[in-house]
Amino acid sequence: MTHGAPSAIVVLIGPPGAGKSSIGAVLAAQLGVPFSDTDDLVATAAGKPVGDIFVEDGEAVFRELERAAVARGLEGFGAGGGVLALGSGAVLDADVRRLIETSSAGPRGDTPLSGGTTPEPPGPSQAPRIVVYLEAGFGAVAKRTGFDKPRVVIPGNPRGRLRAMLEERRPVYESLAALTVPTDDLTPEEVAADLVKQLSPGGPTPRTPRGMPDEGQSISGTHEAEGG
């Protein structure tokens, strides 16, 4: 990475509409490393859009493809590092959480990061992982995903489901993140610039992720095919 920071894989997590794909692409360009998006990897592997996988094959098939995409994305960067954007619901899977957690060094090689369990550290051919939570409030997510339109009675209360989904996933994001970066009212360029500073030598010391209370199970709840 640039600015004298050791190579690392930055894993972006967060709700739909947080800007993981757009911010990730800008961040990777600024750091001079490759960028990958798990939704794109899933679509390529399946030969069809993510939304079609949910409709035609079901969520279980999508999650299996997504799990493989996370592993493939991490392995593809090798020791040189990179930026990987995860789908908003990927972290609900226990295997995905184990894949992205790290027991290696933090962004500047000075802070151990570990979750509630002790996942296998990255091998010698793979850079350490740094999980970054791109935080976005309900208002920003609703606006970016199109749920801020004039109130219309829609069966199923999609705004209510969206709010419930955000509340369900927030503690998961927080438990995994070494760094949390707000994105409300900020452009991808502004968020990426902030992240570059935090990932550089002399930036804020990342906190130790808390880890999930029960790493052996996937988390049930509202699962949607949302990107961003």
C-alpha positions as CSV (number, residue, x, y, z in Angstrom):
1,M,0.0,0.0,0.0
2,T,1.0,3.6,-0.3
3,H,2.2,6.0,2.4
4,G,4.6,3.4,3.8
5,A,1.8,1.2,5.2
6,P,2.4,-2.6,4.9
7,S,0.3,-4.5,2.4
8,A,-3.1,-5.5,3.8
9,I,-6.5,-6.6,2.5
10,V,-9.1,-4.0,3.4
11,V,-12.5,-5.6,3.7
12,L,-15.4,-3.2,3.5
13,I,-18.6,-4.2,5.3
14,G,-21.8,-2.2,5.9
15,P,-25.5,-1.8,5.0
16,P,-26.9,-1.5,1.5
17,G,-26.4,2.0,0.2
18,A,-23.3,2.6,2.4
19,G,-21.2,2.9,-0.8
20,K,-19.0,-0.2,-0.4
21,S,-18.5,-0.7,-4.1
22,S,-18.0,3.0,-5.1
23,I,-15.8,3.8,-2.0
24,G,-13.9,0.6,-2.4
25,A,-13.0,1.4,-6.0
26,V,-11.8,4.9,-5.1
27,L,-9.9,3.6,-2.1
28,A,-8.1,0.9,-4.1
29,A,-7.1,3.4,-6.7
30,Q,-5.7,5.8,-4.0
31,L,-3.8,2.9,-2.3
32,G,-2.5,1.5,-5.6
33,V,-4.0,-2.0,-5.0
34,P,-6.6,-4.2,-6.8
35,F,-10.3,-3.9,-6.0
36,S,-12.9,-6.7,-6.0
37,D,-16.6,-6.9,-5.2
38,T,-18.2,-10.1,-4.0
39,D,-21.5,-9.4,-5.7
40,D,-19.6,-9.1,-9.0
41,L,-17.7,-12.4,-8.3
42,V,-21.0,-14.1,-7.5
43,A,-22.7,-12.9,-10.7
44,T,-19.7,-14.0,-12.8
45,A,-19.6,-17.4,-11.2
46,A,-23.4,-17.9,-11.7
47,G,-23.6,-16.3,-15.1
48,K,-26.5,-14.1,-14.1
49,P,-27.2,-11.0,-11.9
50,V,-27.4,-11.4,-8.1
51,G,-31.1,-10.5,-8.1
52,D,-31.9,-13.3,-10.5
53,I,-30.0,-15.8,-8.3
54,F,-32.3,-14.9,-5.4
55,V,-35.4,-15.2,-7.4
56,E,-34.6,-18.3,-9.5
57,D,-32.3,-20.3,-7.2
58,G,-33.1,-19.0,-3.7
59,E,-31.1,-17.4,-0.9
60,A,-29.3,-20.6,0.2
61,V,-27.7,-20.9,-3.2
62,F,-26.8,-17.3,-3.3
63,R,-25.2,-17.5,0.2
64,E,-23.1,-20.5,-0.9
65,L,-21.9,-18.7,-3.9
66,E,-21.2,-15.6,-1.8
67,R,-19.2,-17.6,0.7
68,A,-17.0,-19.0,-2.1
69,A,-16.7,-15.5,-3.6
70,V,-15.4,-14.1,-0.3
71,A,-12.7,-16.8,-0.1
72,R,-11.8,-16.4,-3.8
73,G,-11.6,-12.6,-3.4
74,L,-9.3,-12.8,-0.4
75,E,-7.1,-15.4,-2.0
76,G,-6.9,-13.5,-5.2
77,F,-5.1,-10.5,-3.7
78,G,-2.2,-12.6,-2.5
79,A,0.5,-10.9,-0.4
80,G,0.2,-7.6,-2.2
81,G,-3.0,-6.5,-0.5
82,G,-6.2,-5.2,-2.0
83,V,-9.7,-3.9,-1.2
84,L,-12.7,-6.3,-1.1
85,A,-16.3,-5.0,-0.9
86,L,-18.7,-7.5,0.7
87,G,-22.5,-7.7,0.1
88,S,-24.4,-6.2,3.0
89,G,-25.6,-9.6,4.3
90,A,-22.4,-11.6,3.8
91,V,-21.3,-11.1,7.4
92,L,-24.4,-13.0,8.7
93,D,-22.7,-16.2,7.7
94,A,-20.4,-17.6,10.3
95,D,-17.9,-19.0,7.7
96,V,-17.7,-15.6,6.1
97,R,-17.0,-14.0,9.5
98,R,-14.2,-16.4,10.1
99,L,-12.7,-15.7,6.7
100,I,-12.5,-11.9,7.1
101,E,-11.5,-11.8,10.7
102,T,-7.8,-11.6,11.4
103,S,-5.4,-12.6,14.1
104,S,-2.6,-10.8,12.3
105,A,-1.3,-7.2,12.5
106,G,-3.4,-4.1,12.1
107,P,-3.0,-1.6,9.3
108,R,0.3,-0.3,10.4
109,G,1.6,-3.6,11.8
110,D,1.4,-2.4,15.4
111,T,-2.0,-3.5,16.7
112,P,-3.1,-7.1,17.0
113,L,-6.7,-7.6,15.8
114,S,-8.7,-10.7,16.8
115,G,-12.3,-11.6,17.2
116,G,-14.1,-13.7,19.8
117,T,-12.5,-16.8,18.4
118,T,-9.1,-17.3,17.0
119,P,-9.4,-17.8,13.2
120,E,-6.5,-19.1,11.2
121,P,-4.1,-16.2,10.4
122,P,-3.5,-15.4,6.8
123,G,-0.8,-17.6,5.3
124,P,2.5,-16.3,4.1
125,S,1.2,-15.7,0.6
126,Q,-1.8,-13.6,1.9
127,A,-1.8,-10.1,3.4
128,P,-3.4,-9.5,6.8
129,R,-7.0,-8.4,6.8
130,I,-8.5,-5.1,8.1
131,V,-12.2,-5.0,8.4
132,V,-13.7,-1.5,7.9
133,Y,-17.4,-0.8,8.7
134,L,-18.9,1.9,6.4
135,E,-21.6,3.2,8.7
136,A,-24.8,4.7,7.2
137,G,-28.0,5.7,9.1
138,F,-31.5,4.8,8.2
139,G,-32.2,8.1,6.4
140,A,-29.1,7.8,4.2
141,V,-29.7,4.2,3.4
142,A,-33.4,4.8,2.6
143,K,-32.5,7.7,0.3
144,R,-29.7,5.7,-1.5
145,T,-31.9,2.6,-1.9
146,G,-35.0,4.5,-3.1
147,F,-37.1,4.1,0.1
148,D,-37.3,7.8,0.7
149,K,-40.2,8.3,-1.8
150,P,-43.5,9.8,-0.9
151,R,-45.4,7.5,1.5
152,V,-47.3,4.9,-0.6
153,V,-49.1,1.9,0.9
154,I,-46.9,-1.0,-0.3
155,P,-47.7,-4.5,0.9
156,G,-45.1,-5.9,3.3
157,N,-43.9,-2.5,4.7
158,P,-40.5,-2.4,2.9
159,R,-39.4,0.6,4.9
160,G,-40.1,-1.2,8.1
161,R,-38.2,-4.3,6.9
162,L,-35.3,-2.1,5.9
163,R,-35.2,-0.5,9.4
164,A,-35.4,-3.9,11.1
165,M,-32.6,-5.2,8.8
166,L,-30.3,-2.3,9.7
167,E,-31.0,-2.8,13.4
168,E,-30.3,-6.6,13.1
169,R,-27.0,-6.2,11.2
170,R,-25.5,-3.1,13.0
171,P,-24.1,-5.1,16.0
172,V,-22.6,-7.6,13.6
173,Y,-20.8,-4.9,11.6
174,E,-19.6,-3.3,14.8
175,S,-18.3,-6.5,16.3
176,L,-16.2,-7.3,13.3
177,A,-14.8,-3.8,12.5
178,A,-11.3,-2.6,13.3
179,L,-12.2,0.8,11.9
180,T,-15.6,2.5,11.6
181,V,-16.1,5.3,9.1
182,P,-19.3,7.4,8.8
183,T,-20.6,7.8,5.2
184,D,-23.7,10.0,5.7
185,D,-23.6,13.2,3.6
186,L,-20.1,12.3,2.3
187,T,-18.9,11.5,-1.3
188,P,-17.0,8.3,-2.0
189,E,-13.9,10.4,-2.5
190,E,-14.3,12.0,0.9
191,V,-14.8,8.7,2.7
192,A,-11.8,7.1,0.8
193,A,-9.6,10.0,1.6
194,D,-10.5,9.7,5.3
195,L,-9.7,5.9,5.2
196,V,-6.4,6.5,3.5
197,K,-5.4,8.7,6.4
198,Q,-6.5,6.2,9.0
199,L,-4.7,3.4,7.2
200,S,-1.4,5.4,7.0
201,P,1.4,5.4,9.6
202,G,0.5,7.8,12.3
203,G,-3.2,7.4,11.8
204,P,-5.6,6.4,14.6
205,T,-5.0,3.1,16.3
206,P,-7.7,0.6,15.1
207,R,-9.7,-1.0,17.9
208,T,-9.7,-4.7,18.6
209,P,-12.9,-6.3,17.1
210,R,-15.2,-7.8,19.8
211,G,-16.2,-10.8,17.8
212,M,-19.6,-12.3,17.7
213,P,-21.1,-14.0,20.8
214,D,-21.5,-17.3,19.0
215,E,-19.2,-17.8,16.1
216,G,-20.5,-21.2,15.3
217,Q,-23.8,-20.2,13.8
218,S,-25.1,-18.1,11.0
219,I,-27.4,-15.3,12.0
220,S,-31.0,-15.6,10.9
221,G,-33.2,-12.7,10.0
222,T,-34.0,-10.4,7.1
223,H,-31.7,-11.2,4.2
224,E,-31.9,-9.3,1.0
225,A,-29.9,-9.1,-2.2
226,E,-28.6,-5.6,-1.7
227,G,-25.3,-4.2,-3.0
228,G,-23.5,-1.0,-2.3
